Amino acid sequence: MRLSNSILTSVLITLATALPHNLDLQSRDLESVNSSLPTVKIFGTGGTIASKGDTSATTAGYSIGLTVDDLIDAIPSLAEKANLDYLQISNVGSNSLNYTHLIPLHHNISETLASDDYDGAVVTHGTDTMEETAFFLDITLKSEKPTILVGAMRPSTATSADGPMNLYQAVSIAGSEEAKGRGTMITLNDRIASGFYTTKINANTLDTFKAQEQGYLGLFINDDIEFYYPPVRPNGWHYFDISNVTDASEIPEVVILYSYQGLNPELVVQAVEKLGAKGIVLAGSGAGSWTNTGNIFNKEMFDKYGIPIVASHRTADGSVPLGDSDDYTISSGFLNPQKARILLQMCLYSGYSNDQIRTVFSGVYGG
């Protein structure tokens, strides 16, 4: 799969959403194309990987100031791994991302992967919500070609910045034949992980993205990609077609409620009747438990509105057993609240009934 003539002559940067900081983005001309290399498109969204600090010791309190163009220019050896095209979708911290950004991102990646001109896609992304974007793309992209999310835990100006190597490895994976059929993946710190289960477990350290129960898919040794298993999708993977979504408002609102001692049981009422939530995810204590009084209010909302309520867990790992769910709650299985929320949103957008939603979530158990 090689670049078409139009792509050979120039690579255009297009903005799908407004960019802050008055960025002056220029088009990039490819002076030469290596026909023996794969072609990868990089989509920039911002995050620490695109940030700069005041000093080389600054690893917190930095600001976003780099574009995809800057990131590529900083790694000359990328030219040895792939022919590169790129598109700046946004340039913000990932805590500011929402479906206004994710829908254009999805559509652009989907179009790219459907083209014979490209072998894979890379998304540069902030780490705070990277797992959510990865999960969203994993269940909504219909392609055997790989999509790799990559970021950094330290800004580009840090003495030990991790972004350049992470991006180099992400491009390597995206152009690899062995990466096909594995869905959306996350790579940082030499590790390759599935976007379906991987989560950020530490706010600060480099070795933060893990799926502690499910494990990694592979790793880098020197410049070699080593996968542990043949290509396979995880139990519970379900594809949702969102190709016709044109506006973020088309995705139903789902609210996550967090369990704690003495929680206000009326929060679910406020979420449904005041905020217009079409679904609820409970980040329950232990294996998804909720207070007795809270369950009374939950059932009231279900009986009154038929609103789906998914029981997840606030713990870092574990699952909500199928046997613990009742007639009005749906067990999330091994999915944490933020991933369960996205899965429920896609089910609601697709018009699934509560029984169909329950079936989708039950697949996460592998049964």
C-alpha positions as CSV (number, residue, x, y, z in Angstrom):
1,M,0.0,0.0,0.0
2,R,1.7,3.2,-1.2
3,L,1.0,6.9,-1.3
4,S,-1.2,8.2,-4.2
5,N,0.2,11.0,-6.3
6,S,-1.8,13.7,-4.5
7,I,-0.3,12.6,-1.2
8,L,3.2,12.4,-2.7
9,T,3.2,16.1,-3.6
10,S,2.1,17.5,-0.3
11,V,0.7,16.6,3.1
12,L,-2.0,19.0,4.3
13,I,-2.7,19.9,7.9
14,T,-6.4,20.3,8.4
15,L,-8.2,21.5,11.6
16,A,-11.3,19.5,12.6
17,T,-11.7,21.7,15.7
18,A,-10.4,25.1,16.7
19,L,-6.9,25.1,18.0
20,P,-5.8,27.2,21.0
21,H,-2.7,29.4,21.2
22,N,-3.1,30.8,17.7
23,L,-1.1,28.0,16.2
24,D,0.4,28.8,12.8
25,L,0.2,25.4,11.1
26,Q,1.9,24.9,7.8
27,S,1.6,22.2,5.1
28,R,4.4,19.7,4.9
29,D,5.9,18.6,1.6
30,L,7.4,15.2,1.2
31,E,10.7,15.6,-0.6
32,S,11.0,11.9,-1.2
33,V,9.1,8.7,-0.6
34,N,10.6,5.3,0.1
35,S,8.4,2.8,-1.7
36,S,9.7,0.0,0.4
37,L,8.3,1.5,3.6
38,P,4.8,1.5,5.0
39,T,2.7,4.6,5.1
40,V,1.4,5.8,8.4
41,K,-0.9,8.8,9.2
42,I,-0.4,10.6,12.5
43,F,-3.4,12.4,14.1
44,G,-2.5,15.0,16.7
45,T,-4.8,15.8,19.6
46,G,-2.4,17.5,22.1
47,G,-1.3,16.3,25.6
48,T,2.0,16.1,27.4
49,I,3.8,14.7,24.4
50,A,3.1,18.1,22.7
51,S,4.1,20.1,25.7
52,K,7.0,22.3,26.8
53,G,8.2,23.2,30.3
54,D,10.1,26.2,31.7
55,T,13.2,24.2,32.5
56,S,14.7,20.8,31.7
57,A,13.7,19.6,35.2
58,T,10.1,20.5,34.8
59,T,7.9,17.5,34.7
60,A,4.7,19.2,35.9
61,G,3.1,22.5,35.3
62,Y,4.0,22.6,31.6
63,S,1.9,23.9,28.7
64,I,1.0,22.6,25.3
65,G,2.9,24.2,22.5
66,L,3.9,21.7,19.9
67,T,2.1,20.4,16.8
68,V,2.4,17.1,15.0
69,D,4.8,18.8,12.6
70,D,7.1,19.7,15.5
71,L,7.0,16.2,16.9
72,I,7.9,14.6,13.6
73,D,10.7,17.1,13.0
74,A,12.2,16.2,16.4
75,I,12.7,12.6,15.4
76,P,14.6,12.4,12.1
77,S,14.8,8.6,12.3
78,L,11.1,8.4,11.7
79,A,11.9,8.7,8.0
80,E,13.5,5.3,8.3
81,K,10.4,3.6,9.6
82,A,7.5,5.0,7.4
83,N,6.3,7.5,5.0
84,L,4.3,10.0,7.1
85,D,1.2,12.0,6.6
86,Y,-0.5,13.9,9.4
87,L,-3.5,15.8,10.6
88,Q,-4.0,18.0,13.6
89,I,-7.4,17.3,15.1
90,S,-6.9,19.4,18.2
91,N,-4.2,20.6,20.5
92,V,-5.5,20.3,24.1
93,G,-5.0,18.3,27.3
94,S,-6.9,15.0,27.1
95,N,-9.0,16.1,30.1
96,S,-10.6,18.6,27.7
97,L,-11.4,16.1,24.9
98,N,-15.0,15.0,24.3
99,Y,-17.1,13.7,21.4
100,T,-16.8,17.0,19.6
101,H,-13.2,16.0,19.1
102,L,-13.6,12.2,19.0
103,I,-16.2,12.0,16.3
104,P,-14.0,13.9,13.7
105,L,-11.0,11.8,14.9
106,H,-12.9,8.6,14.4
107,H,-14.2,9.6,10.9
108,N,-10.7,10.7,9.7
109,I,-9.1,7.5,11.0
110,S,-11.8,5.4,9.5
111,E,-11.3,7.1,6.1
112,T,-7.6,6.7,6.3
113,L,-7.7,3.0,7.2
114,A,-10.1,2.3,4.4
115,S,-7.7,3.7,1.9
116,D,-5.1,1.5,0.1
117,D,-2.7,4.4,0.5
118,Y,-2.2,3.8,4.2
119,D,-1.0,0.9,6.4
120,G,-1.9,2.2,9.8
121,A,-2.7,5.2,12.0
122,V,-1.1,6.8,15.1
123,V,-2.9,9.2,17.5
124,T,-0.8,11.4,19.7
125,H,-2.8,12.0,22.9
126,G,-2.7,13.1,26.5
127,T,-2.4,10.3,28.9
128,D,-5.2,11.3,31.4
129,T,-8.0,10.0,29.2
130,M,-6.1,8.1,26.6
131,E,-7.7,4.8,27.7
132,E,-11.2,6.2,27.0
133,T,-10.3,7.3,23.4
134,A,-8.5,4.0,22.9
135,F,-11.6,2.0,24.0
136,F,-13.9,4.2,21.9
137,L,-11.8,3.7,18.8
138,D,-11.4,0.0,19.4
139,I,-15.1,-0.7,19.3
140,T,-16.0,1.7,16.5
141,L,-13.2,1.3,13.9
142,K,-13.8,-1.6,11.5
143,S,-10.4,-2.3,10.1
144,E,-7.7,-4.9,10.4
145,K,-5.1,-2.2,10.1
146,P,-3.7,-1.0,13.5
147,T,-4.5,2.2,15.2
148,I,-1.9,3.1,17.9
149,L,-2.4,5.7,20.7
150,V,0.7,7.2,22.1
151,G,1.6,9.9,24.6
152,A,4.2,10.9,27.1
153,M,4.5,11.3,30.9
154,R,7.1,14.0,30.6
155,P,7.1,17.1,28.4
156,S,9.4,17.5,25.4
157,T,11.7,19.8,27.2
158,A,12.4,17.4,30.1
159,T,15.9,16.0,30.3
160,S,14.5,12.5,30.1
161,A,11.5,13.2,27.8
162,D,9.8,9.9,26.8
163,G,7.7,11.3,24.0
164,P,10.2,10.9,21.1
165,M,10.9,7.2,21.7
166,N,7.2,6.5,22.4
167,L,6.2,8.1,19.1
168,Y,9.0,6.3,17.2
169,Q,7.7,3.0,18.5
170,A,4.1,3.9,17.8
171,V,4.9,4.6,14.1
172,S,6.8,1.3,14.0
173,I,3.8,-0.7,15.3
174,A,1.4,1.1,13.0
175,G,3.4,0.1,10.0
176,S,4.0,-3.5,11.1
177,E,2.2,-6.4,9.4
178,E,2.3,-8.3,12.7
179,A,0.1,-5.5,14.3
180,K,-2.8,-6.2,12.0
181,G,-6.0,-7.7,13.5
182,R,-5.2,-6.6,17.1
183,G,-7.5,-3.6,17.2
184,T,-6.6,-0.3,18.8
185,M,-3.4,-0.4,20.9
186,I,-1.6,1.9,23.4
187,T,2.2,2.1,23.5
188,L,4.3,3.8,26.1
189,N,7.5,2.9,27.9
190,D,8.4,0.0,25.5
191,R,5.1,-1.8,26.2
192,I,2.3,-2.6,23.8
193,A,-1.2,-3.0,25.2
194,S,-4.7,-3.5,24.1
195,G,-6.9,-0.4,24.1
196,F,-9.8,-2.5,25.2
197,Y,-8.6,-3.1,28.8
198,T,-5.5,-0.9,29.4
199,T,-5.9,1.8,32.0
200,K,-3.7,4.5,33.5
201,I,-2.8,3.3,37.0
202,N,-0.4,6.0,38.2
203,A,-0.7,9.7,37.8
204,N,3.1,10.4,37.5
205,T,5.3,7.4,36.7
206,L,6.4,6.4,33.2
207,D,5.3,2.8,33.7
208,T,1.6,3.7,34.1
209,F,-0.4,2.1,31.4
210,K,-1.3,-1.5,32.3
211,A,-4.0,-4.1,32.1
212,Q,-2.9,-5.9,35.2
213,E,-5.1,-8.9,34.9
214,Q,-5.1,-9.2,31.1
215,G,-1.5,-8.4,30.5
216,Y,0.4,-6.8,27.7
217,L,0.3,-7.8,24.0
218,G,4.0,-7.3,23.5
219,L,7.0,-5.1,23.9
220,F,10.0,-3.5,22.2
221,I,13.5,-4.9,22.5
222,N,16.0,-2.5,20.8
223,D,14.2,-1.8,17.5
224,D,12.3,-5.0,17.3
225,I,8.6,-5.5,18.0
226,E,7.8,-8.6,20.0
227,F,4.2,-9.8,20.2
228,Y,3.4,-12.5,22.7
229,Y,0.3,-13.8,21.0
230,P,-1.2,-14.1,17.5
231,P,-3.7,-11.4,16.6
232,V,-7.0,-11.8,18.5
233,R,-9.8,-9.6,19.8
234,P,-10.7,-9.8,23.6
235,N,-13.8,-11.5,24.9
236,G,-16.7,-9.0,24.8
237,W,-15.4,-7.0,21.9
238,H,-18.4,-5.6,20.0
239,Y,-18.3,-3.4,16.9
240,F,-20.6,-0.3,16.7
241,D,-21.2,1.5,13.4
242,I,-21.1,5.3,14.1
243,S,-20.2,6.3,10.5
244,N,-23.4,8.3,10.3
245,V,-22.8,10.4,13.4
246,T,-22.3,14.0,12.4
247,D,-22.7,15.8,15.7
248,A,-21.5,15.0,19.3
249,S,-25.0,15.6,20.6
250,E,-26.1,12.4,18.8
251,I,-24.2,10.3,21.4
252,P,-26.5,9.8,24.5
253,E,-25.4,11.3,27.8
254,V,-24.3,8.7,30.4
255,V,-23.2,9.7,33.9
256,I,-20.8,7.9,36.2
257,L,-21.8,8.0,39.9
258,Y,-19.1,7.2,42.5
259,S,-19.7,5.2,45.6
260,Y,-18.5,6.4,49.0
261,Q,-19.6,6.2,52.6
262,G,-22.7,8.2,53.2
263,L,-23.4,8.9,49.5
264,N,-26.4,10.9,48.6
265,P,-28.9,8.5,47.1
266,E,-30.7,11.3,45.2
267,L,-27.7,11.8,42.9
268,V,-29.2,9.3,40.4
269,V,-32.4,11.3,40.4
270,Q,-30.5,14.5,39.7
271,A,-28.5,12.8,36.9
272,V,-31.6,11.6,35.2
273,E,-34.2,14.4,35.8
274,K,-31.9,17.4,35.9
275,L,-29.0,16.5,33.7
276,G,-30.9,14.4,31.2
277,A,-28.7,11.3,31.5
278,K,-29.9,8.4,29.3
279,G,-27.9,5.9,31.2
280,I,-26.1,5.5,34.5
281,V,-22.8,3.7,35.4
282,L,-22.3,3.0,39.1
283,A,-18.6,3.0,40.3
284,G,-19.5,0.8,43.2
285,S,-17.4,-0.2,46.1
286,G,-15.8,-3.6,46.2
287,A,-17.4,-5.8,43.5
288,G,-19.8,-3.1,42.5
289,S,-21.9,-2.8,45.7
290,W,-24.2,0.2,46.3
291,T,-26.0,1.4,49.4
292,N,-29.4,-0.1,50.2
293,T,-31.1,3.3,50.1
294,G,-29.3,4.2,46.9
295,N,-30.6,1.0,45.3
296,I,-34.1,2.1,46.1
297,F,-33.6,5.3,44.1
298,N,-31.9,3.4,41.3
299,K,-34.8,1.1,40.9
300,E,-37.2,4.0,41.0
301,M,-35.4,5.6,38.0
302,F,-35.4,2.3,36.2
303,D,-39.1,1.7,36.8
304,K,-40.0,5.3,35.9
305,Y,-37.8,5.8,32.8
306,G,-36.5,2.4,31.8
307,I,-33.0,3.9,32.1
308,P,-30.2,1.3,31.9
309,I,-28.0,1.2,35.0
310,V,-24.6,-0.5,34.8
311,A,-22.9,-1.7,37.9
312,S,-19.1,-1.3,37.7
313,H,-16.4,-1.0,40.4
314,R,-14.3,1.8,41.8
315,T,-11.4,-0.5,42.5
316,A,-8.5,-0.6,40.1
317,D,-9.2,-4.2,39.1
318,G,-11.7,-6.9,39.5
319,S,-15.2,-7.5,38.1
320,V,-18.8,-7.3,39.0
321,P,-20.1,-10.9,39.0
322,L,-23.1,-11.7,36.8
323,G,-24.9,-13.3,39.7
324,D,-24.7,-10.0,41.6
325,S,-26.9,-8.1,39.1
326,D,-30.6,-7.9,39.5
327,D,-33.5,-7.2,37.2
328,Y,-32.7,-3.5,36.8
329,T,-28.8,-3.3,36.9
330,I,-26.4,-4.7,34.4
331,S,-23.0,-6.0,35.5
332,S,-20.0,-4.4,33.8
333,G,-17.7,-7.4,34.0
334,F,-14.1,-6.5,33.9
335,L,-14.7,-3.0,32.5
336,N,-13.9,-0.1,34.7
337,P,-16.5,2.7,35.0
338,Q,-15.0,4.9,32.2
339,K,-14.9,2.1,29.7
340,A,-18.4,0.8,30.8
341,R,-19.7,4.3,30.2
342,I,-18.5,4.4,26.6
343,L,-19.8,0.9,25.9
344,L,-23.2,1.9,27.3
345,Q,-23.2,5.1,25.2
346,M,-22.6,3.1,22.0
347,C,-25.3,0.6,22.9
348,L,-27.8,3.5,23.5
349,Y,-26.8,5.2,20.3
350,S,-27.4,1.9,18.4
351,G,-30.9,1.7,19.9
352,Y,-30.3,-1.4,21.9
353,S,-32.9,-2.5,24.4
354,N,-32.0,-3.2,28.0
355,D,-31.9,-6.9,27.3
356,Q,-29.6,-6.4,24.3
357,I,-27.3,-4.1,26.4
358,R,-27.2,-6.8,29.1
359,T,-26.1,-9.4,26.4
360,V,-23.4,-7.1,25.1
361,F,-21.9,-6.6,28.6
362,S,-22.2,-10.3,29.5
363,G,-19.8,-11.0,26.7
364,V,-17.0,-9.3,28.7
365,Y,-17.0,-12.4,31.0
366,G,-16.0,-14.6,28.1
367,G,-19.0,-16.9,28.7
